[in-house]
């Protein structure tokens, strides 16, 4: 039986993970952040009060079937309108998802319907059944370097020239999408990252039910560290710093392996230091060639090989007793969430 892989993240980082995971199995579930407030997603969110569709659309496109029909629809989803009118800049997929959500009154049902059109065997799910806000404590913006300023909004945080110290979701402790919790609990391999660390990766461990599921599942768990530091929120971050920041936001969070591109940490001294740092996540470090040579991008085939290695290096030891993961109440044959 093909393994069940769950990938958590958002944007281009999640697209990379999904492009790798689909090489290993058709049973891939994407769990996507929902705090985007920029571009087309921000406009639709403010006008229609929908879950921001942009990162969800990208995940759907990444998992579209390789049939001519699937490839055509992936292209349609990603196409952006030009011109200077009201539709300028909107990807077609964002508008379709917003429309499906209005008709079906359920973002999960809307995504499932779009998934059927694309021939997806897995699933794309929002991490939370509603759009979230995000705010950050940012240092380096005041004359006194000891002072920090609160910056609100995903785009503002991602592009800040200051140093992000901590992020919070708004509202605090939001509910998880029930189907996302179920997918994590049923998975064989769960992958967190890569992606914008503060706005696409860390938000998942700030949702209590997702964090509990990530610790309760018997799946193997992998953390994929970014290939390079991103301008703005993680400028000058080392691989070690990525791990420290994640641990600070989610004390007690653990994974089995941390995947780091071998070329990013070339010296043995640095590697040994990173291995010691990874112990705060109770993790081993796997140094692997996962990038496309000469680019800051993950290579799908190489990343797929690294993920398959994590899965095959042994199942997580059984948890006894199994922790109880709180989930919202279901109230419909499609698994609709109680928030509706």
DRENBAMAR-897224 format. One record per residue: residue in one letter; x, y, z of N, C-alpha, C, CB in turn. Coordinates in steps of 0.1 Angstrom, whole numbers. Each point is the difference from the previous one (the first is absolute). Glycine has a CB too. Example, Ala and Ser with C-alpha at 12.3 -4.5 7.8 and 13.67 -1.06 7.14 Angstrom:
// residues 2
NODE vovex npx npy npz capx capy capz cpx cpy cpz cbpx cbpy cbpz
NODE A 132 -57 78 -9 12 0 9 12 0 -19 -12 12
NODE S 15 23 -19 9 11 0 -8 11 8 12 -6 -22
END
This chain:
// residues 340
NODE vovex npx npy npz capx capy capz cpx cpy cpz cbpx cbpy cbpz
NODE X 8 -12 0 -8 12 0 9 12 0 -19 -12 12
NODE X 15 22 -20 8 13 -1 -1 7 14 -4 2 -25
NODE X 15 4 29 0 8 12 -9 12 0 23 -8 4
NODE X -27 13 7 -8 12 1 9 11 6 -22 -13 3
NODE X 23 23 -11 9 11 3 -8 13 2 19 -10 -13
NODE X -16 17 24 -6 13 3 11 10 0 -19 -11 14
NODE X 17 22 -21 9 11 -1 -6 13 5 12 -11 -19
NODE X -6 18 29 -5 12 5 9 12 -4 -10 -13 20
NODE X 4 24 -23 7 12 -4 -9 9 -8 21 -13 0
NODE X -14 21 -9 -7 9 -8 9 5 -11 -15 7 19
NODE X 9 -1 -30 7 6 -10 9 -9 -8 -1 21 13
NODE X 12 -15 -17 10 -7 -9 7 -12 8 3 21 -14
NODE X -1 -19 27 6 -11 8 -9 -12 0 11 17 14
NODE X -24 -16 -12 -9 -11 0 -1 -6 -14 -13 10 19
NODE X 13 -2 -29 0 -4 -14 12 -10 -3 -11 21 -7
NODE X 23 -17 13 11 -9 -2 -1 -13 7 14 20 -2
NODE X -19 -20 14 -3 -13 7 -10 -8 -7 6 11 22
NODE X -16 -6 -27 -11 -7 -6 5 -6 -14 -17 14 11
NODE X 25 -6 -18 6 -5 -12 9 -12 2 -1 23 -9
NODE X 8 -24 21 8 -11 4 -9 -12 5 19 16 6
NODE X -28 -13 2 -8 -11 7 -8 -7 -11 -1 13 21
NODE X -4 -7 -31 -9 -6 -10 8 -10 -8 -14 20 -1
NODE X 28 -19 1 8 -10 -7 1 -13 8 13 18 -9
NODE X -17 -18 22 0 -12 8 -13 -7 2 19 11 12
NODE X -30 -3 -13 -13 -6 2 -11 10 -5 9 -12 20
NODE X -20 6 -25 -11 9 -3 -8 5 12 -2 -13 -22
NODE X 5 7 33 -8 3 13 7 11 7 -9 -23 1
NODE X 8 36 -6 6 11 6 -10 10 5 20 -3 -15
NODE X -19 7 27 -9 11 5 8 12 4 -16 -17 9
NODE X 12 29 -15 6 12 4 -8 7 10 9 2 -23
NODE X -3 3 34 -6 8 10 6 14 -1 -5 -20 16
NODE X -3 30 -19 5 13 -5 -3 11 10 -3 -8 -23
NODE X 12 17 25 -2 12 9 -10 9 -6 23 -2 8
NODE X -30 10 0 -11 8 -5 1 14 6 -15 -21 -1
NODE X 27 27 1 1 13 5 4 10 -10 7 -10 21
NODE X -6 6 -34 4 9 -11 -10 12 -1 10 -19 -12
NODE X -4 31 12 -8 12 -1 4 9 -12 -4 -1 25
NODE X 12 -4 -34 5 8 -11 -5 -4 -13 20 3 13
NODE X -18 6 -23 -4 -3 -14 -15 -4 -2 24 -7 -3
NODE X -26 -2 -6 -13 -5 -3 -7 -6 12 7 -4 -23
NODE X 0 -4 31 -5 -6 12 -5 10 10 15 -19 -3
NODE X -7 29 5 -4 11 9 -13 7 -4 24 3 6
NODE X -24 0 -19 -12 7 -6 -13 -8 2 15 11 -17
NODE X -14 -24 13 -12 -9 1 -4 -2 15 7 -11 -21
NODE X 3 10 29 -2 -2 14 -8 12 6 21 -14 2
NODE X -17 26 -5 -6 12 5 -14 3 -6 23 10 4
NODE X -25 -14 -17 -12 3 -7 -11 -11 3 13 11 -18
NODE X -8 -24 19 -10 -11 1 1 -8 13 1 -1 -24
NODE X 9 5 33 1 -7 13 2 -15 -2 -14 18 11
NODE X 23 -22 -20 3 -14 -3 14 -4 5 -15 1 -20
NODE X 17 -14 22 13 -4 3 10 4 -11 -9 -20 13
NODE X 20 26 -11 8 5 -11 4 -12 -9 9 19 14
NODE X -12 -18 -27 1 -11 -9 14 -2 -7 -24 3 -3
NODE X 33 6 4 12 0 -8 9 -12 2 -1 24 0
NODE X 4 -27 13 9 -11 3 -8 -14 -2 13 15 17
NODE X -26 -15 -15 -8 -11 -3 0 -4 -14 -14 5 20
NODE X 13 6 -29 0 -2 -14 14 -6 -5 -16 19 -2
NODE X 27 -14 8 13 -5 -4 1 -15 4 10 23 3
NODE X -15 -27 8 1 -14 4 -9 -8 -9 4 7 24
NODE X -15 -3 -28 -8 -7 -10 7 -2 -13 -21 9 11
NODE X 27 1 -16 8 0 -12 12 -10 1 -7 23 -5
NODE X 13 -24 17 11 -9 2 -4 -14 -1 11 17 14
NODE X -23 -20 -10 -5 -14 1 -9 -4 -12 1 2 25
NODE X -3 7 -34 -8 -3 -12 5 -13 -7 -6 25 -3
NODE X -3 -33 -3 4 -12 -7 9 4 -12 -21 -12 8
NODE X 29 2 -12 8 2 -12 -7 -3 -13 19 -7 14
NODE X -32 5 -14 -7 -1 -12 -1 13 -7 -14 -19 10
NODE X 11 19 -23 -2 13 -7 -11 9 6 7 -12 -21
NODE X -17 5 26 -11 8 7 5 6 12 -17 -16 -9
NODE X 25 8 18 5 6 12 10 11 -2 -4 -22 10
NODE X 13 20 -20 10 11 -3 -7 12 -5 17 -17 -5
NODE X -27 16 -3 -8 11 -5 -6 8 11 -4 -12 -21
NODE X -2 5 30 -7 7 11 10 6 10 -19 -16 -3
NODE X 30 10 5 11 6 8 4 13 -6 8 -22 8
NODE X -6 23 -21 3 12 -7 -11 10 1 14 -13 -16
NODE X -26 9 15 -11 9 1 -1 6 15 -13 -13 -17
NODE X 15 5 27 0 5 13 10 11 3 -8 -22 7
NODE X 20 20 -13 11 9 3 0 12 -9 13 -19 7
NODE X -21 20 -18 0 11 -9 -5 13 7 -3 -16 -19
NODE X 10 27 18 -4 12 6 -6 10 -11 18 -3 18
NODE X -28 10 -15 -6 10 -9 10 11 -1 -24 -7 6
NODE X 25 13 -18 8 12 -2 -9 12 -1 17 -13 -12
NODE X -12 23 6 -8 13 -1 1 8 12 -15 -12 -15
NODE X 5 22 16 0 9 11 -14 1 7 17 13 -12
NODE X -25 -23 9 -14 1 5 0 -7 14 -9 0 -23
NODE X -4 -3 27 -2 -6 13 6 -14 2 -21 14 1
NODE X 22 -21 -13 5 -14 1 15 0 -1 -21 -8 -10
NODE X 28 19 7 14 0 -2 7 -6 12 -2 20 -15
NODE X 11 -30 12 8 -6 10 -6 -12 7 9 22 4
NODE X -22 -24 -6 -7 -12 6 4 -13 -8 -19 15 9
NODE X 24 -25 -2 1 -13 -7 -14 -6 -1 23 -4 9
NODE X -26 -3 -21 -13 -6 -2 -4 -9 12 4 2 -25
NODE X 6 -10 30 -3 -9 10 -5 6 13 18 -14 -10
NODE X -12 26 13 -5 7 12 -15 3 -1 23 10 4
NODE X -27 -5 -16 -14 4 -2 -9 -13 0 7 20 -13
NODE X -2 -31 7 -8 -12 0 -2 -5 15 8 -6 -23
NODE X 3 6 31 -2 -5 13 -9 9 9 23 -10 -2
NODE X -22 23 -1 -9 9 8 -14 -2 -4 18 17 1
NODE X -21 -20 -14 -13 -2 -4 -6 -14 5 5 13 -20
NODE X 4 -23 19 -4 -13 6 -3 1 15 14 -12 -18
NODE X -7 20 25 -2 2 14 -13 6 3 24 1 3
NODE X -28 9 -12 -13 7 2 -11 -10 -3 10 22 -6
NODE X -9 -30 -4 -11 -9 -4 -1 -12 10 4 6 -24
NODE X 7 -11 29 0 -12 8 0 4 15 11 -13 -18
NODE X -7 25 21 0 5 14 10 -8 9 -24 8 -3
NODE X 34 -13 -3 10 -9 7 13 0 -8 -19 -14 10
NODE X 30 20 -4 12 0 -8 6 -14 -2 5 22 10
NODE X -7 -32 -1 5 -13 -3 -8 -7 -12 6 -2 25
NODE X -19 4 -25 -8 -5 -11 4 6 -13 -19 -5 15
NODE X 22 18 -15 5 7 -12 13 -5 -5 -12 20 8
NODE X 21 -23 1 13 -5 -4 -1 -14 -5 11 14 17
NODE X -20 -22 -11 -2 -14 -5 -6 0 -14 -3 -8 24
NODE X -6 17 -26 -6 1 -13 10 4 -11 -22 6 11
NODE X 30 4 -8 11 4 -9 10 -12 -2 -3 24 7
NODE X 6 -31 4 9 -11 -1 -5 -11 -10 7 4 23
NODE X -20 -6 -23 -6 -10 -10 2 5 -14 -17 -7 17
NODE X 15 20 -20 2 5 -13 15 -2 -5 -18 17 4
NODE X 27 -16 6 14 -1 -3 5 -15 0 3 23 10
NODE X -11 -32 -6 4 -14 0 9 -3 12 -3 -1 -24
NODE X 2 8 35 9 -2 11 -5 -12 8 5 24 1
NODE X 5 -33 3 -3 -12 8 1 3 15 9 -14 -19
NODE X -1 25 22 1 3 14 -10 11 3 24 -6 0
NODE X -20 16 8 -9 10 5 8 13 4 -16 -18 8
NODE X 9 29 -10 6 13 4 -10 6 11 11 4 -23
NODE X -6 -1 35 -8 5 11 6 12 6 -7 -23 4
NODE X -2 33 0 5 11 8 4 -5 14 -14 17 -14
NODE X 24 -11 20 3 -4 14 -11 4 10 25 2 -6
NODE X -32 8 2 -11 5 9 -12 4 -9 17 9 17
NODE X -29 -11 -13 -11 2 -9 -4 14 -2 -8 -21 8
NODE X 17 31 -3 -3 14 -2 13 7 -3 -21 -1 15
NODE X 21 12 -21 12 8 -2 5 5 14 -7 7 -23
NODE X 20 -7 24 7 5 13 8 12 -2 0 -24 8
NODE X 2 31 2 10 11 0 13 -4 6 -19 17 2
NODE X 29 -10 -4 13 -3 6 7 13 4 2 -22 -13
NODE X 5 22 25 7 12 4 14 -5 5 -21 13 5
NODE X 30 -4 -5 14 -3 4 6 11 8 3 -14 -20
NODE X 6 10 30 8 9 7 13 1 -8 -10 -6 23
NODE X 13 19 -28 11 2 -9 10 10 7 -15 -5 -20
NODE X 27 1 21 11 9 5 7 7 -11 3 -15 20
NODE X 5 25 -17 8 7 -10 -7 11 -7 12 -21 -2
NODE X -25 24 5 -7 11 -6 -1 13 8 -13 -18 -11
NODE X 18 17 23 1 12 9 14 4 2 -21 -7 12
NODE X 23 19 -7 13 5 3 7 -7 11 -7 22 -8
NODE X -1 -27 17 5 -9 11 0 -14 -5 -8 16 18
NODE X 19 -23 -20 0 -14 -5 -7 -10 10 20 6 -13
NODE X -22 -2 25 -6 -9 10 -16 0 -2 19 4 16
NODE X -24 6 -23 -14 2 -2 -5 -8 -12 1 23 11
NODE X -13 -28 -10 -6 -7 -11 -13 7 -4 11 -22 7
NODE X -16 20 -19 -12 5 -5 -9 -11 -4 11 22 -7
NODE X -24 -21 9 -10 -10 -5 -3 3 -14 -9 -4 23
NODE X 11 -6 -32 -3 2 -14 -11 -10 -3 23 7 -6
NODE X -34 -3 -1 -12 -8 -2 -1 -3 -15 -11 9 20
NODE X 8 -21 -24 -3 -4 -14 11 -8 -6 -13 21 -2
NODE X 9 -31 -5 10 -9 -6 10 7 -9 -17 -19 2
NODE X 12 27 -11 9 7 -9 9 9 7 -17 -1 -17
NODE X 12 9 27 9 9 7 11 -7 8 -20 15 2
NODE X 17 -27 3 10 -7 8 10 -6 -10 -17 -6 18
NODE X 12 0 -29 9 -6 -10 10 10 -6 -17 -17 -5
NODE X 14 30 5 8 10 -7 7 9 10 -15 -2 -20
NODE X 13 0 33 6 10 9 15 0 -1 -19 -4 15
NODE X 25 16 -12 14 1 0 6 -2 13 -1 16 -18
NODE X -8 -18 28 5 -3 14 2 -15 2 -12 20 8
NODE X 15 -24 4 2 -14 4 -12 -5 7 25 4 2
NODE X -32 -14 -8 -12 -6 6 4 -8 12 -12 0 -22
NODE X 6 2 34 4 -7 12 -11 -11 3 12 20 9
NODE X -24 -17 -11 -11 -9 3 -13 3 -8 10 -3 23
NODE X -17 -7 -26 -13 3 -7 -11 -6 8 11 0 -23
NODE X -23 5 21 -13 -5 6 -11 0 -10 8 9 22
NODE X -17 -18 -21 -12 -1 -8 -11 9 6 7 -23 -8
NODE X -15 28 0 -12 7 4 -12 -6 -6 13 22 3
NODE X -23 -27 4 0 -1 15 10 -11 5 -24 7 0
NODE X 28 -5 13 9 -10 6 -7 -13 2 12 19 12
NODE X -5 -30 -14 -6 -13 1 -12 -3 -8 9 0 23
NODE X -8 2 -36 -11 -2 -10 -3 -15 -1 6 21 -12
NODE X -18 -25 7 -3 -14 -2 7 -5 -12 -22 3 11
NODE X 26 -16 -11 5 -6 -12 -11 -6 -9 21 -6 13
NODE X -19 5 -25 -9 -7 -9 0 -15 4 3 17 -19
NODE X -15 -22 22 0 -14 5 6 -10 -10 -21 6 13
NODE X 19 -4 -26 5 -9 -9 15 0 0 -20 2 -14
NODE X 26 10 17 15 1 1 5 -8 11 -1 23 -10
NODE X -5 -23 22 4 -8 11 -1 -14 -3 -8 18 15
NODE X -3 -22 -22 -2 -14 -3 11 -5 -10 -25 2 3
NODE X 29 6 -12 10 -3 -10 14 -3 7 -12 13 -18
NODE X 15 -4 27 13 -1 8 0 -13 8 2 25 1
NODE X -13 -28 5 -1 -12 8 1 -13 -8 -14 13 17
NODE X 10 -13 -30 -1 -11 -8 13 -1 -9 -25 1 0
NODE X 34 8 1 11 1 -9 11 -10 3 -5 24 -3
NODE X 13 -27 -7 13 -8 2 12 9 1 -11 -19 -13
NODE X 10 31 6 11 10 1 -7 14 0 16 -16 -12
NODE X -11 24 21 -5 14 1 13 9 -2 -19 -6 16
NODE X 17 16 -25 11 9 -4 -4 14 3 8 -16 -18
NODE X 1 23 26 -2 14 3 11 8 -7 -12 -5 23
NODE X 9 15 -31 10 8 -7 3 -6 -13 10 8 22
NODE X -2 -1 -30 6 13 2 -11 11 -2 23 -8 -7
NODE X -18 21 7 -9 11 -2 3 12 8 -18 -16 -6
NODE X 11 26 5 1 12 8 -1 -4 15 -9 16 -19
NODE X 20 -15 26 0 -7 13 -10 5 10 24 -4 -4
NODE X -25 18 5 -9 5 10 -15 1 -5 19 13 8
NODE X -21 -13 -21 -14 2 -5 -6 -12 -7 6 24 -2
NODE X 2 -34 -1 -5 -12 -7 2 -13 8 3 12 -21
NODE X 8 -12 29 4 -13 6 -4 1 15 19 -3 -15
NODE X -14 12 23 -3 1 14 -15 1 3 22 11 3
NODE X -31 -4 -11 -14 1 3 -7 -14 3 0 21 -13
NODE X 5 -32 7 -6 -13 2 1 -4 14 5 -6 -24
NODE X 6 8 30 2 -5 14 -6 10 10 21 -11 -7
NODE X -27 22 3 -7 9 8 -15 -3 1 17 18 -5
NODE X -21 -27 -3 -14 -5 1 -1 -12 9 -5 9 -24
NODE X -1 -8 36 2 -10 10 -4 -14 -5 -5 17 17
NODE X -6 -19 -24 -4 -13 -4 10 -6 -11 -24 6 5
NODE X 30 2 -13 10 -5 -9 12 -4 7 -9 15 -18
NODE X 14 -6 27 12 -3 8 -2 -13 8 5 24 2
NODE X -17 -26 4 -3 -13 7 1 -12 -9 -14 13 16
NODE X 8 -11 -28 0 -11 -10 14 -4 -5 -23 7 -7
NODE X 31 4 5 14 -3 -4 8 -8 10 -1 21 -13
NODE X -2 -19 26 7 -7 10 -7 -14 2 7 21 11
NODE X -20 -22 -13 -7 -13 3 2 -10 -11 -16 13 13
NODE X 17 -9 -26 1 -9 -11 11 -10 1 -11 18 -14
NODE X 9 -30 9 11 -9 -1 8 1 -13 -13 -16 15
NODE X 10 26 -23 7 2 -13 14 4 3 -21 6 -11
NODE X 30 -8 1 13 6 1 -2 15 -3 12 -22 -8
NODE X -4 30 14 -1 15 -1 13 5 -5 -18 1 18
NODE X 18 7 -28 12 7 -6 -2 15 0 5 -21 -14
NODE X 6 28 17 0 14 -2 10 3 -11 -6 4 25
NODE X 2 4 -35 9 3 -11 3 15 2 -11 -17 -16
NODE X 24 19 18 5 14 2 2 7 -14 12 -7 22
NODE X -14 20 -22 2 8 -12 14 -1 -5 -18 15 8
NODE X 19 -14 -21 13 0 -7 8 12 3 -9 -14 -18
NODE X 3 26 18 6 12 3 -8 9 9 11 -1 -23
NODE X -5 10 30 -7 10 8 -8 9 -10 17 -1 19
NODE X -29 4 -15 -9 9 -8 2 15 4 -16 -19 -3
NODE X 17 28 -7 0 14 3 -12 3 9 13 6 -21
NODE X -11 3 31 -12 3 8 0 -8 13 -13 7 -21
NODE X 3 -16 22 -3 -6 13 11 -9 5 -23 1 -6
NODE X 31 -8 -3 11 -9 5 13 4 -6 -17 -18 2
NODE X 19 31 -4 13 4 -6 12 -4 9 -12 20 -11
NODE X 22 -26 5 12 -4 7 -2 -12 10 8 23 -2
NODE X -20 -30 0 -2 -12 9 9 -11 -5 -24 8 4
NODE X 30 -15 5 7 -13 -2 -10 -11 1 22 9 8
NODE X -19 -21 -12 -8 -11 1 -3 -3 15 9 -10 -21
NODE X 1 13 29 -1 -2 15 -10 10 6 23 -8 1
NODE X -23 20 -6 -10 10 5 -14 -3 -4 18 17 -2
NODE X -20 -23 -10 -14 -5 -3 -5 -10 10 5 3 -24
NODE X 3 -12 29 -4 -10 9 -3 7 14 14 -18 -12
NODE X -5 27 16 -2 6 13 -13 8 0 25 2 3
NODE X -28 5 -13 -12 9 -1 -13 -9 1 13 17 -13
NODE X -13 -28 6 -11 -9 0 -2 -6 14 4 -6 -24
NODE X 7 2 30 -1 -5 14 -5 10 10 19 -15 -6
NODE X -15 28 4 -5 10 9 -15 2 -1 23 11 -1
NODE X -28 -12 -11 -15 2 -1 -8 -12 4 6 15 -19
NODE X 1 -27 19 -8 -12 3 9 -9 10 -13 1 -22
NODE X 14 3 34 8 -8 10 -5 -14 1 5 20 13
NODE X 4 -30 -14 -5 -14 0 -3 -6 -13 -8 5 22
NODE X 8 3 -33 -3 -5 -13 12 -9 -5 -15 20 -5
NODE X 12 -31 -1 11 -9 -4 -2 -5 -14 4 -7 24
NODE X 6 3 -31 0 -6 -13 10 -11 1 -8 20 -13
NODE X 7 -30 3 10 -10 -1 13 4 -7 -19 -16 0
NODE X 17 23 -11 12 4 -7 -1 15 -6 3 -24 -6
NODE X 8 31 6 1 13 -6 8 -2 -13 -2 12 23
NODE X -4 -8 -34 7 -1 -13 6 13 -4 -16 -17 -8
NODE X 29 17 7 8 12 -3 8 -2 -13 1 6 24
NODE X -1 3 -33 8 -1 -12 14 -1 3 -17 12 -13
NODE X 24 -22 8 14 -2 4 9 11 -4 -4 -24 -3
NODE X 1 31 -8 9 11 -4 -2 13 9 -1 -9 -23
NODE X -9 9 31 -2 12 9 8 -1 12 -23 2 -8
NODE X 27 -14 13 8 -2 12 12 -9 -4 -20 3 16
NODE X 30 3 -23 11 -8 -5 10 -6 10 -3 13 -20
NODE X 5 -5 30 11 -5 10 -5 -9 10 11 21 -4
NODE X -3 -31 8 -4 -10 10 -2 7 14 13 -17 -13
NODE X -6 28 16 -2 7 12 -14 6 1 25 5 1
NODE X -29 1 -12 -14 6 0 -10 -11 0 9 19 -13
NODE X -6 -30 7 -10 -11 0 -2 -6 14 6 -5 -24
NODE X 5 4 31 -1 -6 13 -8 10 9 22 -12 -3
NODE X -20 25 2 -7 10 7 -15 -1 -3 20 15 0
NODE X -23 -17 -13 -14 -1 -4 -6 -13 6 5 13 -21
NODE X 2 -24 21 -5 -12 6 -3 2 15 13 -13 -16
NODE X -5 21 23 -3 2 14 -12 9 2 24 -2 5
NODE X -26 12 -14 -12 9 0 -12 -8 -3 14 19 -7
NODE X -14 -29 -2 -12 -8 -4 -5 -8 12 9 -1 -23
NODE X 0 -1 33 -5 -8 11 -11 6 8 23 -9 2
NODE X -24 23 -3 -11 6 7 -14 -4 -7 15 20 6
NODE X -14 -25 -18 -12 -6 -6 0 -15 1 -1 20 -16
NODE X 10 -25 23 2 -15 1 2 -6 -13 -14 0 20
NODE X 22 7 -29 1 -4 -14 14 -3 -4 -20 14 -5
NODE X 21 -23 -5 12 -2 -7 1 9 -12 0 -24 7
NODE X 12 27 -12 1 9 -12 5 -9 -12 6 20 15
NODE X -13 -18 -26 3 -6 -12 5 10 -10 -17 -18 4
NODE X 30 18 -7 6 9 -10 -1 -7 -13 16 10 17
NODE X -23 -4 -26 -3 -6 -13 1 11 -11 -15 -17 11
NODE X 18 13 -23 0 9 -12 -14 1 -5 24 -6 -6
NODE X -31 17 11 -14 1 -4 -3 13 -8 -6 -12 21
NODE X 16 19 -25 -2 12 -8 3 -2 -15 5 14 20
NODE X -11 -5 -28 4 0 -14 13 8 -1 -25 -1 -8
NODE X 35 -5 3 13 6 -1 0 14 -5 10 -22 -3
NODE X -4 31 10 0 14 -4 -12 8 2 15 -7 -17
NODE X -25 2 24 -12 7 3 -4 -1 15 -8 -4 -24
NODE X 0 13 29 -5 -1 13 -13 -8 1 10 22 5
NODE X -12 -32 -14 -12 -8 -1 2 -14 3 -9 16 -17
NODE X -1 -23 24 1 -14 2 -2 -8 -13 -8 4 24
NODE X 15 -14 -26 -2 -9 -11 -10 -11 4 24 5 -9
NODE X -35 -6 2 -11 -9 4 5 -15 1 -16 15 -11
NODE X 24 -19 2 5 -14 0 9 -2 12 -2 -2 -25
NODE X 11 11 28 10 -1 11 -7 1 13 18 9 -14
NODE X -28 0 15 -7 1 13 -9 -12 2 0 25 -2
NODE X -5 -31 -9 -8 -12 2 8 -11 5 -14 7 -19
NODE X 27 -9 14 8 -10 5 4 2 15 9 -2 -23
NODE X -7 14 27 2 3 14 -12 -3 9 17 18 -7
NODE X -29 -15 2 -12 -3 8 -2 -15 1 -10 22 -7
NODE X 12 -29 -4 -2 -14 0 10 -7 10 -8 1 -24
NODE X 20 5 25 10 -5 10 -5 2 14 18 5 -16
NODE X -24 6 19 -6 2 13 -11 -10 3 5 24 -1
NODE X -13 -27 -8 -11 -9 2 5 -14 2 -15 14 -14
NODE X 25 -18 7 5 -14 0 9 -3 12 -2 0 -25
NODE X 7 11 31 9 -2 11 -7 -5 13 15 17 -10
NODE X -27 -20 9 -7 -6 12 -12 8 4 21 -10 7
NODE X -32 3 -3 -12 6 4 3 6 14 -15 -15 -14
NODE X 7 25 18 1 5 13 -4 -10 10 -4 23 -8
NODE X 10 -24 20 -5 -10 10 -14 3 4 23 -2 8
NODE X -31 -9 -6 -14 2 4 -1 8 13 -6 -21 -12
NODE X -4 30 12 -3 8 12 -10 -7 9 5 21 -13
NODE X -3 -23 25 -9 -7 9 -1 7 14 5 -22 -12
NODE X -16 27 16 -12 0 -8 0 11 -10 -12 -9 19
NODE X 4 8 -30 0 10 -10 -7 12 5 -1 -18 -18
NODE X 8 30 17 -6 12 4 -13 3 -7 23 9 5
NODE X -32 -3 2 -13 4 -6 2 14 -7 -13 -13 17
NODE X 10 13 -30 1 12 -7 -14 7 -1 20 -9 -13
NODE X -23 20 18 -13 6 -1 -3 4 -14 2 9 23
NODE X -14 -12 -27 -4 4 -14 -14 6 1 13 -18 -10
NODE X -16 28 1 -13 5 -1 -11 -10 -3 10 21 -8
NODE X -22 -19 11 -11 -9 -2 -3 0 -15 -9 3 23
NODE X 7 -15 -28 -4 -1 -14 -15 -1 -1 21 -12 -6
NODE X -27 18 -5 -14 0 -1 -5 -2 -14 -1 15 20
NODE X 8 -23 -28 -5 -2 -13 7 -11 -7 -5 24 -2
NODE X -2 -31 -8 6 -11 -7 13 3 -7 -23 -9 -2
NODE X 25 22 -2 13 4 -7 11 3 10 -14 9 -19
NODE X 11 -10 32 10 3 10 1 15 2 13 -20 -6
NODE X -25 27 5 0 15 1 3 3 15 -16 3 -19
NODE X 23 9 21 4 4 13 -11 7 7 23 1 -7
NODE X -23 -2 20 -11 6 8 0 15 0 1 -19 15
NODE X 10 25 -19 0 15 -1 -10 5 -10 24 0 7
NODE X -28 -8 -17 -9 5 -10 -13 2 5 13 -12 -17
END
